[in-house]
Amino acid sequence: WLHDGDTVSFGEVELAVPAQELGDHAVAKWVRDHGVSVDVRTGGDLTAAIAAGIHPIRMTVHADGLIANELLFCTANLGVGRVVATETEHVELLAAAAVPHRRQRVLVGFGFESYAADDAIAAVLAGPRLDLVGLHCEISSGENYFAGYPAAVGDMLIEMAQIHREHGIVLTRAAVGGGGLVF
């Protein structure tokens, strides 16, 4: 998939607005008018996104910030666009909430030294009506946090190539968040 001398091209970059910014009516209108994605990390964020009229398909929901009932509501009732799962338990909840005739797109939370991602990836691949579409990595904030973004993207690309070799699927999303930025 990626070999020495290969180049990688990113045809499209998607920025996501944090849901807590939707309290500003001008921001909410701009997000709606331009079809911008919204990053939902808590139950309060979910409420803000719904109140602002954000279409669920534009929402990326982070499972680790929601209680089980909120996550089930997001997937089974709302039909959110993507869910970031950081634990196998999140994937099991998503699989249990799978709705017939609809597939849930899932990104697996990926850490530089985390082996839990392998278990979560395997669970998504085994889950009914779940599609593994990418990886997500959080960068911690701090004085030099920006230096972590290139490393995170590089590590995710290597992992994505490994997933392609092992499972024959091509992941299309590499998401980076934290440190004050969400890509």
Order of alpha helices (4+ residues) and beta strands (2+ residues): beta-alpha-beta-alpha-beta-alpha-beta-alpha-beta-alpha-beta-alpha-beta-beta
